[in-house]
């Protein structure tokens, strides 16, 4: 794993590599076989490395392609949780890949894109017409753009001619407390998605106000399909989300889980995916 060409080019965190090689050596020593010098050489090399504040995480797709992300080592960094990938983003990406027809040849808006895992996976596998990544924290937006480039995509604003293969990709700064119906309407989203944005009552109320605007933001045609994935950490926060949705006239239904797990994540996570009925 850690000598895979992808990991050599984009190294995982020192802590991860140290734990991985130590576990591998332990398993190797537990069977009656010759010691492998290479394992101890790698361990010695890693023990001499200093931990960095940033690292790469790579996720292999069933197509043989991969998604590589630059992330911070700390869960909270620079006042935001948006510089690391959360389990609900992995879950939503897996579900999207299995239900790619929902995204194919359509315009997707992602709220709270964070490091970009879900959107980059969708852009690589589901053939959307256009994809709008969005967030509000300037550090997150900067890292998001870097990760989009890291995976071989070019932003629409960076293209000289618009004859690029693949989806039209943009990154938008969207502050849920100040975004207007006109701004949302201009994006002309067919599908709106978000992962792990329901974890704090204050943020939840801001999110609901944005979601409410989608029901009337399309000047023509029907409102977008909306899918929200989140880990249920606190049942009260989940109930608040459902209650507030009801107050603004938004219904919801739980979407059945996908059948294939592509990415390693915390199997104990209690993740729910809701489709909102706008």
DOVO-475216 format. One record per residue: residue number from 1; residue in one letter; chain; y, z, x of N, C-alpha, C in turn. Coordinates in Angstrom, 1 decimal. Each point is the difference from the previous one (the first is absolute). Layout:
BEGIN
SITE   resi   resn   chain      n.v      n.w      n.u     ca.v     ca.w     ca.u      c.v      c.w      c.u
SITE    NUM      A       A        Y        Z        X        Y        Z        X        Y        Z        X
...
//
This chain:
BEGIN
SITE   resi   resn   chain      n.v      n.w      n.u     ca.v     ca.w     ca.u      c.v      c.w      c.u
SITE      1      X       A     -1.2      0.0      0.8      1.2      0.0     -0.8      1.3      0.0      0.9
SITE      2      X       A      0.1      1.0      0.9      1.2      0.1      0.7      0.1     -1.0      1.2
SITE      3      X       A     -1.1     -0.7      0.2      0.1     -1.1      1.0      0.0     -1.4     -0.7
SITE      4      X       A      0.1      0.0     -1.3      0.1     -1.2     -0.8      1.3     -0.7      0.5
SITE      5      X       A      0.0     -1.3      0.1      1.3     -0.7      0.4      1.2      0.3     -0.8
SITE      6      X       A     -0.2      0.3     -1.3      1.2      0.3     -0.8      0.5      1.4      0.4
SITE      7      X       A     -0.9      0.9      0.3      0.5      1.4      0.4      0.5      0.0      1.4
SITE      8      X       A     -0.5     -0.9      0.8      0.6     -0.1      1.4      1.4     -0.5     -0.1
SITE      9      X       A      0.3     -1.0     -0.9      1.3     -0.6     -0.1      0.9      1.0     -0.8
SITE     10      X       A     -0.5      0.6     -1.0      0.8      1.0     -0.8     -0.7      1.3     -0.1
SITE     11      X       A      0.2      0.9      1.0     -0.8      1.2      0.2      0.3      1.0     -1.1
SITE     12      X       A     -1.1      0.6     -0.6      0.1      1.1     -0.9      0.6      1.2      0.7
SITE     13      X       A      0.2      1.1     -0.7      0.6      1.2      0.6     -0.9      0.6      1.1
SITE     14      X       A      0.6      0.6      1.0     -0.8      0.6      1.1     -1.0      1.1     -0.6
SITE     15      X       A      0.5      0.7     -1.0     -0.8      1.1     -0.6     -1.3     -0.7     -0.7
SITE     16      X       A      0.3     -1.1     -0.7     -1.2     -0.7     -0.7     -1.0     -0.5      1.0
SITE     17      X       A      0.5     -0.6      1.1     -0.9     -0.6      1.0     -0.7      1.1      0.7
SITE     18      X       A      0.6      1.2      0.3     -0.6      1.1      0.7     -1.1      0.5     -0.9
SITE     19      X       A      0.3      0.3     -1.3     -1.1      0.5     -1.0     -1.1     -1.0     -0.1
SITE     20      X       A      0.3     -1.3     -0.1     -1.0     -1.0     -0.2     -1.0      0.0      1.2
SITE     21      X       A      0.5     -0.1      1.2     -0.8     -0.1      1.2     -0.8      1.2      0.2
SITE     22      X       A      0.6      1.2     -0.3     -0.7      1.3      0.2     -1.2      0.0     -1.0
SITE     23      X       A      0.2     -0.4     -1.2     -1.1      0.0     -1.1     -1.0     -1.0      0.4
SITE     24      X       A      0.4     -1.1      0.6     -1.0     -1.1      0.4     -0.9      0.5      1.1
SITE     25      X       A      0.7      0.7      1.0     -0.8      0.6      1.1     -1.0      1.0     -0.5
SITE     26      X       A      0.5      0.9     -0.9     -0.9      1.0     -0.6     -1.2     -0.6     -0.7
SITE     27      X       A      0.2     -1.0     -0.7     -1.1     -0.7     -0.7     -1.0     -0.6      1.0
SITE     28      X       A      0.6     -0.6      1.1     -0.8     -0.7      1.0     -0.8      1.0      0.8
SITE     29      X       A      0.6      1.2      0.2     -0.7      1.0      0.8     -1.1      0.7     -0.8
SITE     30      X       A      0.1     -0.1     -1.3     -1.0      0.6     -0.9     -1.4     -0.7     -0.1
SITE     31      X       A      0.0     -1.3      0.6     -1.2     -0.7      0.0     -0.5     -0.1      1.5
SITE     32      X       A     -1.2     -0.1      0.1     -0.6      0.0      1.4      0.2     -1.4      0.6
SITE     33      X       A      1.1     -0.2      0.6      0.3     -1.3      0.6      0.9      0.1      1.3
SITE     34      X       A      0.0     -1.0      0.8      0.9      0.1      1.2      1.5      0.1     -0.4
SITE     35      X       A      0.7      0.9      0.7      1.4      0.1     -0.2      0.7     -1.4      0.2
SITE     36      X       A      1.1     -0.3     -0.7      0.7     -1.2      0.2      1.3      0.3      0.7
SITE     37      X       A      0.1     -0.5      1.3      1.2      0.3      0.8      1.3     -0.5     -0.7
SITE     38      X       A     -0.2     -1.1     -0.7      1.2     -0.6     -0.7      0.7      1.0     -0.9
SITE     39      X       A     -0.8      0.8     -0.8      0.5      0.9     -0.9      0.9      1.1      0.7
SITE     40      X       A     -0.5      0.5      1.1      0.7      1.1      0.7      1.2     -0.6      0.7
SITE     41      X       A     -0.1     -1.3      0.4      1.2     -0.6      0.6      1.1     -0.1     -1.0
SITE     42      X       A     -0.3     -0.4     -1.2      1.0     -0.1     -1.1      0.5      1.3     -0.3
SITE     43      X       A     -0.8      1.0     -0.1      0.4      1.4     -0.3      1.0      0.5      1.0
SITE     44      X       A     -0.3     -0.2      1.3      0.8      0.4      1.1      1.4     -0.7     -0.1
SITE     45      X       A      0.0     -1.3     -0.3      1.2     -0.8     -0.2      0.9      0.6     -1.1
SITE     46      X       A     -0.7      0.3     -1.1      0.8      0.5     -1.2      0.5      1.4      0.3
SITE     47      X       A     -0.7      0.9      0.6      0.4      1.3      0.3      1.3      0.1      0.8
SITE     48      X       A      0.2     -1.1      0.8      1.2     -0.1      0.9      1.2     -0.5     -0.8
SITE     49      X       A     -0.2     -0.5     -1.2      1.1     -0.6     -0.7      0.8      1.0     -0.8
SITE     50      X       A      1.3     -0.2     -0.1      0.9      0.9     -0.8      0.1     -0.5     -1.4
SITE     51      X       A      0.0      0.9     -1.0      0.1     -0.4     -1.4      1.4     -0.6     -0.2
SITE     52      X       A      0.1     -1.1     -0.7      1.3     -0.6     -0.4      0.4      0.4     -1.4
SITE     53      X       A      1.2     -0.2     -0.3      0.5      0.3     -1.4     -0.5     -1.1     -1.0
SITE     54      X       A     -0.3     -1.2      0.6     -0.4     -1.1     -0.9     -1.4     -0.5      0.5
SITE     55      X       A     -0.7     -0.6     -1.0     -1.3     -0.6      0.4     -0.3     -1.1     -1.0
SITE     56      X       A     -1.1     -0.7      0.3     -0.3     -1.1     -0.9     -1.3      0.3     -0.8
SITE     57      X       A      0.0     -0.5     -1.2     -1.3      0.1     -0.8     -0.3     -1.4     -0.5
SITE     58      X       A     -1.3     -0.3      0.2     -0.5     -1.3     -0.4     -1.1      0.1     -1.0
SITE     59      X       A      0.1     -0.9     -1.0     -0.9      0.0     -1.1     -0.6     -1.4     -0.1
SITE     60      X       A     -1.4     -0.1      0.0     -0.6     -1.3     -0.1     -0.2     -0.4     -1.4
SITE     61      X       A      0.2     -1.3     -0.3     -0.1     -0.6     -1.3     -1.4     -0.7     -0.1
SITE     62      X       A     -0.5     -0.2     -1.2     -1.3     -0.7     -0.1      0.1     -1.4      0.4
SITE     63      X       A      1.2     -0.6      0.1      0.2     -1.4      0.4     -0.2     -0.2      1.5
SITE     64      X       A     -0.1      1.2      0.7      0.0     -0.1      1.5      1.4      0.2      0.6
SITE     65      X       A      1.0     -0.1     -0.8      1.4      0.3      0.4      0.2      1.5      0.1
SITE     66      X       A      1.1      0.4      0.4      0.3      1.5      0.1      1.4      0.3     -0.4
SITE     67      X       A      0.3      1.2     -0.3      1.4      0.5     -0.2      0.2      1.0      1.1
SITE     68      X       A      1.1     -0.1      0.8      0.3      0.9      1.0      1.4      0.6     -0.2
SITE     69      X       A      0.1      1.3      0.0      1.3      0.7     -0.3      0.4      0.9      1.1
SITE     70      X       A      1.3      0.0      0.2      0.6      1.0      0.9      0.4      1.2     -0.9
SITE     71      X       A     -0.5      1.2      0.4      0.3      1.1     -0.8      0.5      1.2      0.9
SITE     72      X       A      0.5      1.0     -0.6      0.3      1.2      0.8     -1.2      0.9      0.0
SITE     73      X       A     -0.1      0.9      0.9     -1.2      0.9      0.1      0.2      1.2     -1.0
SITE     74      X       A      1.3      0.4     -0.2      0.3      1.1     -0.9      0.0     -0.5     -1.5
SITE     75      X       A     -0.5      0.9     -0.9      0.0     -0.4     -1.4      1.5     -0.1     -0.5
SITE     76      X       A      0.8      1.0      0.4      1.4     -0.1     -0.4      0.8     -0.3      1.3
SITE     77      X       A      0.8     -1.0      0.0      0.8     -0.4      1.2      1.3     -0.6     -0.5
SITE     78      X       A      1.1      0.5      0.7      1.3     -0.5     -0.3      0.4      0.2     -1.5
SITE     79      X       A     -0.5      1.1     -0.5      0.3      0.4     -1.4     -0.7     -0.8     -1.1
SITE     80      X       A     -1.0     -0.7      0.4     -0.7     -0.9     -1.0     -1.6      0.1      0.2
SITE     81      X       A     -0.7     -0.2     -1.1     -1.5     -0.1      0.1     -0.4     -1.5      0.0
SITE     82      X       A      1.0     -0.9      0.1     -0.3     -1.4     -0.1     -0.4     -0.7      1.2
SITE     83      X       A     -0.1      0.7      1.2     -0.4     -0.6      1.2     -1.5      0.1      0.4
SITE     84      X       A     -0.8      0.4     -1.0     -1.4      0.1      0.1     -0.6     -0.7     -1.2
SITE     85      X       A     -1.3     -0.4      0.1     -0.7     -0.6     -1.1     -0.8      1.1     -0.8
SITE     86      X       A      0.1      0.1     -1.3     -0.6      1.0     -0.8     -1.2     -0.7     -0.7
SITE     87      X       A     -1.0      0.9     -0.4     -1.3     -0.5     -0.6      0.2     -0.9     -1.2
SITE     88      X       A      1.0      0.4     -0.9      0.2     -0.8     -1.2      0.4     -1.5      0.3
SITE     89      X       A      0.7     -0.2      1.2      0.3     -1.4      0.4     -1.3     -0.7      0.4
SITE     90      X       A     -0.9      0.6      0.6     -1.3     -0.6      0.4     -0.8     -0.3     -1.3
SITE     91      X       A      0.0      0.9     -0.9     -0.7     -0.1     -1.3      0.6     -1.2     -0.8
SITE     92      X       A      1.4     -0.1     -0.1      0.6     -1.1     -0.7     -0.3     -1.3      0.6
SITE     93      X       A      0.0      0.0      1.4     -0.3     -1.3      0.7     -1.4     -0.5     -0.3
SITE     94      X       A     -0.9      1.0      0.0     -1.4     -0.4     -0.3     -0.2     -0.5     -1.4
SITE     95      X       A      0.7      0.6     -0.9     -0.1     -0.4     -1.4      0.7     -1.4     -0.2
SITE     96      X       A      1.1     -0.2      0.7      0.7     -1.3     -0.1     -0.9     -1.1      0.5
SITE     97      X       A     -0.6      0.2      1.2     -0.9     -1.0      0.6     -1.1     -0.4     -1.0
SITE     98      X       A     -0.5      1.0     -0.7     -1.1     -0.2     -0.9      0.5     -0.7     -1.3
SITE     99      X       A      1.3      0.2     -0.3      0.5     -0.6     -1.2      1.2     -1.0      0.3
SITE    100      X       A     -0.3     -0.8      1.0      1.0     -0.9      0.6      0.7     -1.0     -1.1
SITE    101      X       A     -0.7     -0.3     -1.1      0.5     -0.9     -1.0      1.3      0.6     -0.6
SITE    102      X       A      0.2      1.3      0.0      1.2      0.6     -0.5      1.2     -0.3      0.8
SITE    103      X       A     -0.2     -0.3      1.3      1.0     -0.2      1.0      0.2     -1.4      0.4
SITE    104      X       A     -1.0     -0.8     -0.2      0.0     -1.4      0.5      1.2     -0.8     -0.6
SITE    105      X       A      0.8     -0.7      0.8      1.0     -0.9     -0.4      1.1      0.7     -0.9
SITE    106      X       A      0.2      1.3      0.2      1.0      0.8     -0.8      0.9      0.7      1.0
SITE    107      X       A      1.1      0.4     -0.6      1.0      0.8      0.8     -0.2      1.5     -0.1
SITE    108      X       A     -0.3      0.7      1.1     -0.3      1.4      0.0      1.1      0.8      0.5
SITE    109      X       A      0.4      1.1     -0.6      0.9      1.0      0.5     -0.7      1.3      0.2
SITE    110      X       A      0.1      0.5      1.3     -0.6      1.3      0.3      1.1      1.0      0.1
SITE    111      X       A     -0.1      1.1     -0.7      0.9      1.1      0.1     -0.5      1.0      1.0
SITE    112      X       A      0.9      0.5      0.9     -0.5      0.9      1.0     -1.0     -0.5      1.0
SITE    113      X       A      0.2     -1.1      0.6     -1.0     -0.7      0.8     -0.5      0.8      1.3
SITE    114      X       A      0.9      0.9      0.5     -0.5      0.8      1.1     -0.2     -0.9      1.2
SITE    115      X       A     -1.2      0.2      0.7     -0.4     -0.8      1.2     -0.4     -1.4     -0.4
SITE    116      X       A     -0.3     -0.3     -1.2     -0.3     -1.4     -0.5     -1.4     -0.4     -0.1
SITE    117      X       A     -0.9      1.0      0.1     -1.5     -0.3      0.0     -0.4     -0.8     -1.3
SITE    118      X       A      0.4      0.5     -1.2     -0.5     -0.7     -1.2      0.6     -1.4     -0.1
SITE    119      X       A      1.3     -0.1      0.3      0.6     -1.4     -0.2     -0.5     -1.0      1.0
SITE    120      X       A     -0.2      0.5      1.3     -0.5     -1.0      1.0     -1.4     -0.4     -0.3
SITE    121      X       A     -0.9      0.9     -0.5     -1.3     -0.3     -0.4      0.0     -1.0     -1.2
SITE    122      X       A      0.9      0.2     -0.9      0.1     -0.9     -1.2      0.4     -1.4      0.5
SITE    123      X       A      1.1      0.0      0.9      0.5     -1.3      0.5     -1.1     -0.8      0.7
SITE    124      X       A     -0.9      0.8      0.7     -1.1     -0.7      0.8     -1.1     -0.4     -0.8
SITE    125      X       A     -0.2      0.6     -1.2     -1.3     -0.3     -0.7      0.2     -0.5     -1.4
SITE    126      X       A      1.1      0.2     -0.7      0.1     -0.2     -1.4      0.9     -1.3     -0.4
SITE    127      X       A      0.6     -0.6      1.0      0.8     -1.2     -0.1      1.2      0.1     -1.1
SITE    128      X       A      0.8      1.1      0.2      1.2      0.0     -1.0      1.0     -1.1      0.4
SITE    129      X       A      0.8     -0.3     -1.0      1.0     -1.0      0.2      1.2      0.6      0.8
SITE    130      X       A      0.3      1.2     -0.3      1.1      0.8      0.7     -0.4      1.5      0.0
SITE    131      X       A      0.5      0.7      1.0     -0.3      1.4      0.1      1.3      0.7      0.4
SITE    132      X       A      0.4      1.0     -0.8      1.2      0.7      0.4     -0.4      1.5      0.4
SITE    133      X       A      0.1      0.3      1.2     -0.2      1.4      0.5      1.3      0.7     -0.2
SITE    134      X       A     -0.1      1.3     -0.5      1.3      0.7     -0.1     -0.2      1.5      0.3
SITE    135      X       A      1.1      0.6      0.5      0.1      1.4      0.3      1.4      0.3      0.1
SITE    136      X       A      0.4      1.3      0.2      1.4      0.4      0.1      0.4      0.6      1.4
SITE    137      X       A     -1.0      0.5      0.7      0.3      0.7      1.3      0.2     -1.0      1.1
SITE    138      X       A      1.1      0.0      0.8      0.2     -1.0      1.0     -1.0     -0.1      1.1
SITE    139      X       A     -0.6      1.2      0.3     -1.1      0.0      1.1     -1.2     -0.7     -0.6
SITE    140      X       A     -0.3      0.3     -1.2     -1.2     -0.7     -0.7      0.2     -1.5     -0.1
SITE    141      X       A      1.2     -0.4     -0.4      0.2     -1.4     -0.1     -0.1     -0.7      1.4
SITE    142      X       A      0.5      0.6      1.0     -0.1     -0.6      1.4     -1.5     -0.1      0.4
SITE    143      X       A     -0.8      1.0     -0.2     -1.4      0.0      0.4     -0.8     -1.0     -0.9
SITE    144      X       A      0.4      0.0     -1.2     -0.6     -1.0     -1.0      0.1     -1.4      0.5
SITE    145      X       A      1.2     -0.4      0.4      0.3     -1.3      0.5     -0.8     -0.3      1.3
SITE    146      X       A     -0.1      1.0      0.8     -0.8     -0.1      1.3     -1.5     -0.3     -0.3
SITE    147      X       A     -0.5      0.8     -1.0     -1.4     -0.2     -0.4     -0.3     -1.4     -0.6
SITE    148      X       A      1.0     -0.5     -0.8     -0.2     -1.3     -0.6     -0.1     -1.0      1.1
SITE    149      X       A      0.9      0.1      1.0      0.0     -1.0      1.1     -1.3      0.2      0.8
SITE    150      X       A     -0.4      1.2      0.2     -1.3      0.3      0.8     -1.2     -0.7     -0.6
SITE    151      X       A      0.1     -0.2     -1.3     -1.2     -0.7     -0.7      0.2     -1.5     -0.2
SITE    152      X       A      1.0     -0.5      0.7      0.1     -1.5      0.1      0.9     -0.6     -1.1
SITE    153      X       A      0.7      0.9     -0.8      0.8     -0.5     -1.1      1.5     -0.1      0.5
SITE    154      X       A      0.7     -0.9     -0.7      1.4     -0.2      0.3      0.8      0.3     -1.3
SITE    155      X       A      1.1      0.7      0.1      0.8      0.3     -1.2      0.7     -1.3     -0.5
SITE    156      X       A      0.2     -0.1     -1.3      0.7     -1.2     -0.5      1.4     -0.2      0.7
SITE    157      X       A      0.7      1.1      0.2      1.3      0.0      0.6      0.0     -0.5      1.5
SITE    158      X       A     -1.2     -0.1      0.6     -0.1     -0.4      1.4     -0.4     -1.4      0.1
SITE    159      X       A     -0.4     -0.7     -1.1     -0.5     -1.4      0.1      1.2     -1.0     -0.1
SITE    160      X       A     -0.1     -1.0      0.9      1.0     -1.0      0.0     -0.3     -1.0     -1.2
SITE    161      X       A     -1.2     -0.5      0.0     -0.4     -0.8     -1.2     -1.0      0.9     -0.8
SITE    162      X       A     -0.1     -0.3     -1.3     -0.8      0.8     -0.9     -1.3     -0.6     -0.2
SITE    163      X       A     -0.5     -0.7      1.0     -1.3     -0.7     -0.2     -1.1      0.8      0.7
SITE    164      X       A      0.1      1.3     -0.1     -1.0      0.9      0.7     -1.3      0.1     -0.9
SITE    165      X       A     -1.1      0.1      0.7     -1.3      0.3     -0.7      0.0      1.4     -0.4
SITE    166      X       A     -0.7      0.4     -1.1     -0.1      1.3     -0.4      1.2      0.5     -0.9
SITE    167      X       A      0.0      1.2     -0.5      1.0      0.5     -0.9      1.4      0.1      0.6
SITE    168      X       A      1.0     -0.1     -0.9      1.4      0.3      0.4      0.1      1.5      0.0
SITE    169      X       A      0.3      0.5      1.2      0.1      1.5      0.2      1.4      0.4      0.2
SITE    170      X       A      0.4      1.1     -0.8      1.3      0.6      0.2     -0.2      1.5      0.1
SITE    171      X       A      1.0      0.7      0.7      0.0      1.4      0.0      1.3      0.4     -0.6
SITE    172      X       A      0.0      0.9     -1.1      1.2      0.4     -0.7      0.2      1.5      0.1
SITE    173      X       A      1.2      0.3      0.1      0.4      1.5      0.0      0.2      0.3     -1.5
SITE    174      X       A     -0.8      0.9     -0.5      0.1      0.3     -1.4      0.1      1.6     -0.1
SITE    175      X       A      1.1      0.4     -0.5      0.2      1.5     -0.2     -0.3      0.2     -1.5
SITE    176      X       A     -1.0      0.7     -0.3     -0.4      0.2     -1.4      1.1      0.7     -0.9
SITE    177      X       A      0.9      0.7      0.7      1.0      0.7     -0.8      1.2     -0.9     -0.3
SITE    178      X       A      0.1     -1.1      0.7      1.2     -0.8     -0.2     -0.3     -1.5     -0.3
SITE    179      X       A     -1.3     -0.4      0.0     -0.3     -1.4     -0.2      0.3     -0.3     -1.5
SITE    180      X       A      0.6     -1.3     -0.2      0.4     -0.4     -1.3     -1.0     -0.9     -0.6
SITE    181      X       A      0.1     -0.2     -1.3     -0.9     -0.9     -0.8      0.2     -1.4      0.5
SITE    182      X       A      1.2     -0.3      0.4      0.3     -1.4      0.5     -0.7     -0.3      1.3
SITE    183      X       A      0.0      1.0      0.9     -0.7     -0.1      1.3     -1.5     -0.3     -0.2
SITE    184      X       A     -0.6      0.8     -0.9     -1.4     -0.1     -0.3     -0.3     -1.3     -0.7
SITE    185      X       A      0.9     -0.5     -0.9     -0.2     -1.2     -0.7      0.0     -1.2      1.0
SITE    186      X       A      0.9      0.1      1.0      0.1     -1.1      1.0     -1.3     -0.2      0.7
SITE    187      X       A     -0.7      1.1      0.2     -1.3     -0.1      0.8     -1.0     -0.8     -0.7
SITE    188      X       A      0.1     -0.1     -1.3     -0.9     -0.8     -0.9     -1.5      0.3      0.3
SITE    189      X       A     -0.3      1.3      0.1     -1.4      0.4      0.3     -1.0     -0.3     -1.2
SITE    190      X       A     -1.1     -0.5      0.4     -1.1     -0.2     -1.1     -0.9      1.3      0.0
SITE    191      X       A     -0.1      0.6      1.2     -0.8      1.2      0.2      0.8      1.0      0.8
SITE    192      X       A      0.0      1.3     -0.4      0.6      1.1      0.7     -1.1      1.0      0.4
SITE    193      X       A      0.0      0.3      1.3     -1.0      1.0      0.4      0.6      1.1      0.8
SITE    194      X       A     -0.6      1.2      0.1      0.4      1.1      0.9     -1.2      0.8      0.3
SITE    195      X       A      0.0      0.6      1.2     -1.0      0.9      0.4      0.5      1.3      0.5
SITE    196      X       A     -0.5      1.1     -0.4      0.4      1.4      0.4      1.4      0.2     -0.1
SITE    197      X       A      0.6     -0.3     -1.2      1.4      0.3     -0.3      0.1      1.2     -1.0
SITE    198      X       A     -1.1      0.5     -0.5      0.1      1.1     -1.0     -0.5      1.2      0.7
SITE    199      X       A      0.9      0.7      0.7     -0.5      1.3      0.7      1.1      1.0     -0.1
SITE    200      X       A      1.2     -0.3     -0.5      1.1      0.9      0.0      0.7     -0.2     -1.4
SITE    201      X       A      0.2      1.1     -0.8      0.6     -0.1     -1.3      1.4     -0.8      0.0
SITE    202      X       A      0.8      0.3      1.0      1.3     -0.7      0.1     -0.1     -1.5      0.2
SITE    203      X       A     -0.9     -0.3      1.0     -0.2     -1.5      0.2     -0.7     -0.6     -1.2
SITE    204      X       A     -0.9      0.7     -0.7     -0.6     -0.5     -1.1      1.0     -0.4     -1.1
SITE    205      X       A      1.0      0.8     -0.2      1.0     -0.3     -1.1      0.8     -1.3      0.4
SITE    206      X       A      0.3     -0.1      1.3      0.7     -1.2      0.5     -0.8     -1.2     -0.2
SITE    207      X       A     -1.3      0.1      0.3     -1.0     -1.1     -0.1      0.0     -0.5     -1.5
SITE    208      X       A     -0.1      1.0     -0.9     -0.1     -0.3     -1.5      1.2     -0.8     -0.4
SITE    209      X       A      1.2      0.4      0.5      1.2     -0.7     -0.4      0.0     -1.5      0.4
SITE    210      X       A     -0.7     -0.2      1.2     -0.1     -1.4      0.5     -1.0     -0.8     -0.9
SITE    211      X       A     -1.2      0.7     -0.3     -1.0     -0.6     -0.8      0.5     -0.4     -1.4
SITE    212      X       A      0.8      0.9     -0.5      0.5     -0.2     -1.4      0.8     -1.3      0.0
SITE    213      X       A      0.8     -0.3      1.1      0.8     -1.2      0.0     -0.8     -1.3      0.0
SITE    214      X       A     -1.2      0.1      0.5     -0.8     -1.3      0.0     -0.3     -0.4     -1.4
SITE    215      X       A     -0.1      0.9     -1.0     -0.3     -0.4     -1.4      1.1     -0.9     -0.6
SITE    216      X       A      1.2      0.0      0.6      1.0     -0.8     -0.5      0.7     -0.9      1.0
SITE    217      X       A     -0.5      0.0      1.3      0.7     -0.6      1.1     -0.2     -1.5      0.0
SITE    218      X       A     -1.1     -0.5     -0.6     -0.2     -1.5      0.0      0.8     -0.7     -1.0
SITE    219      X       A      0.9     -0.9      0.4      0.8     -0.7     -1.0     -0.8     -0.9     -0.8
SITE    220      X       A     -1.0     -0.6      0.6     -0.9     -0.9     -0.8     -1.4      0.4      0.3
SITE    221      X       A     -0.9     -0.2     -1.0     -1.4      0.3      0.3     -0.3      1.4     -0.2
SITE    222      X       A     -1.3      0.4      0.3     -0.5      1.3     -0.2      0.3      0.9      1.2
SITE    223      X       A      0.0      1.3     -0.2      0.3      0.9      1.2     -1.2      0.0      0.9
SITE    224      X       A      0.2      0.4      1.3     -1.1      0.0      1.0     -1.2      0.9     -0.3
SITE    225      X       A     -1.1     -0.3      0.5     -1.1      1.0      0.0      0.3      1.0      1.1
SITE    226      X       A     -0.3      1.3     -0.3      0.3      1.1      0.9     -1.2      0.8      0.3
SITE    227      X       A     -0.3      0.2      1.3     -1.2      0.8      0.4      0.5      1.1      1.0
SITE    228      X       A     -0.3      1.2     -0.3      0.4      1.1      0.9     -1.3      0.8      0.4
SITE    229      X       A     -0.2      0.1      1.3     -1.1      0.7      0.6      0.5      1.3      0.7
SITE    230      X       A     -0.7      1.1     -0.3      0.4      1.2      0.7     -1.1      1.0      0.1
SITE    231      X       A      0.1      0.9      1.0     -0.9      1.1      0.2      0.4      1.2     -0.9
SITE    232      X       A     -0.9      0.5     -0.9      0.4      1.1     -0.8     -0.1      1.3      0.8
SITE    233      X       A      1.1      0.4      0.6     -0.1      1.2      0.8      0.3      1.2     -0.8
SITE    234      X       A      0.9     -0.1     -1.0      0.5      1.0     -0.9     -0.1     -0.5     -1.4
SITE    235      X       A     -1.0      0.6     -0.8     -0.1     -0.5     -1.4      1.3      0.1     -0.8
SITE    236      X       A      0.8      1.0      0.3      1.3      0.1     -0.7      0.9     -1.2      0.2
SITE    237      X       A      0.0     -0.5      1.3      0.9     -1.1      0.3     -0.5     -1.3     -0.8
SITE    238      X       A     -1.4     -0.1      0.0     -0.6     -1.1     -0.7      0.4      0.1     -1.5
SITE    239      X       A     -0.1      1.2     -0.6      0.3      0.1     -1.4      1.5     -0.3     -0.3
SITE    240      X       A      0.8      0.5      0.9      1.5     -0.3     -0.1      0.2     -1.5     -0.1
SITE    241      X       A     -0.7     -0.7      0.9      0.2     -1.5      0.1     -0.4     -0.6     -1.4
SITE    242      X       A     -1.2      0.4     -0.5     -0.4     -0.5     -1.3      0.9      0.3     -1.1
SITE    243      X       A      0.5      1.3      0.0      0.9      0.4     -1.1      1.3     -0.8      0.1
SITE    244      X       A      0.6     -0.1      1.2      1.3     -0.8      0.1     -0.2     -1.5     -0.3
SITE    245      X       A     -1.2     -0.5      0.3     -0.2     -1.4     -0.4      0.0     -0.1     -1.5
SITE    246      X       A     -0.6      1.0     -0.7      0.0      0.0     -1.5      1.4      0.1     -0.5
SITE    247      X       A      0.9      0.8      0.6      1.3      0.2     -0.5      0.9     -1.3      0.0
SITE    248      X       A     -0.3     -0.9      1.0      0.7     -1.2      0.0     -0.7     -1.2     -0.6
SITE    249      X       A     -1.1      0.3     -0.7     -0.7     -1.0     -0.8     -1.0     -0.8      0.9
SITE    250      X       A     -0.4      0.5      1.1     -0.9     -0.8      0.8     -1.4      0.6     -0.1
SITE    251      X       A     -1.0     -0.8     -0.5     -1.4      0.4     -0.1     -0.7     -0.2      1.3
SITE    252      X       A     -1.2      0.4      0.1     -0.8     -0.1      1.3     -1.5      0.0     -0.3
SITE    253      X       A     -0.7     -0.6      0.9     -1.5      0.1     -0.1     -0.5      0.1      1.4
SITE    254      X       A     -1.1      0.7      0.2     -0.6      0.1      1.3     -0.8     -1.2      0.3
SITE    255      X       A      0.2     -0.6      1.1     -0.7     -1.2      0.4     -1.3      0.4      0.7
SITE    256      X       A     -1.2     -0.6     -0.4     -1.3      0.3      0.6      0.1     -0.3      1.5
SITE    257      X       A     -0.7      0.8      0.8      0.0     -0.1      1.4     -0.7     -1.3      0.5
SITE    258      X       A      0.3     -0.4      1.2     -0.6     -1.2      0.5     -1.4      0.4      0.5
SITE    259      X       A     -0.8     -1.0      0.4     -1.4      0.3      0.3     -0.3      0.1      1.5
SITE    260      X       A      0.9     -0.7      0.8     -0.2      0.0      1.5      1.1      0.8      0.7
SITE    261      X       A     -0.5      0.9      0.9      1.0      0.7      0.9      0.1     -0.8      1.3
SITE    262      X       A      1.1     -0.6      0.3      0.2     -0.7      1.2      0.5      0.8      1.2
SITE    263      X       A      0.8      1.0     -0.3      0.7      0.8      1.0     -0.5      1.4      0.0
SITE    264      X       A      0.0      0.6      1.2     -0.4      1.4      0.2      1.2      0.8     -0.5
SITE    265      X       A     -0.3      1.0     -0.9      1.1      0.9     -0.5     -0.7      1.3     -0.4
SITE    266      X       A      0.8      0.9     -0.5     -0.5      1.3     -0.4     -0.8     -0.1     -1.3
SITE    267      X       A     -1.3      0.1      0.1     -0.8     -0.3     -1.2      0.2      1.1     -1.0
SITE    268      X       A      0.6      1.2      0.4      0.2      1.1     -1.0      1.3     -0.2     -0.8
SITE    269      X       A      0.8     -1.0      0.4      1.3     -0.2     -0.7     -0.3     -0.4     -1.5
SITE    270      X       A      0.8      0.7     -0.8     -0.1     -0.3     -1.5      1.1     -1.0     -0.3
SITE    271      X       A     -0.4     -1.3      0.1      1.0     -1.0     -0.2     -0.1     -0.7     -1.4
SITE    272      X       A      1.1     -0.2     -0.6      0.0     -0.6     -1.3      0.9     -1.2      0.0
SITE    273      X       A     -0.4     -1.1     -0.7      0.8     -1.2     -0.1      0.3     -0.2     -1.5
SITE    274      X       A      1.3      0.0     -0.3      0.5     -0.2     -1.4      0.6     -1.4     -0.1
SITE    275      X       A     -0.3     -0.6     -1.2      0.7     -1.2     -0.4      1.0      0.4     -1.1
SITE    276      X       A      1.3     -0.2      0.2      0.9      0.4     -1.0      0.2     -1.1     -1.1
SITE    277      X       A      0.1      0.5     -1.2      0.1     -0.9     -1.1      1.5     -0.1     -0.4
SITE    278      X       A      0.6     -1.1      0.5      1.5     -0.1     -0.1      0.3     -0.7     -1.4
//
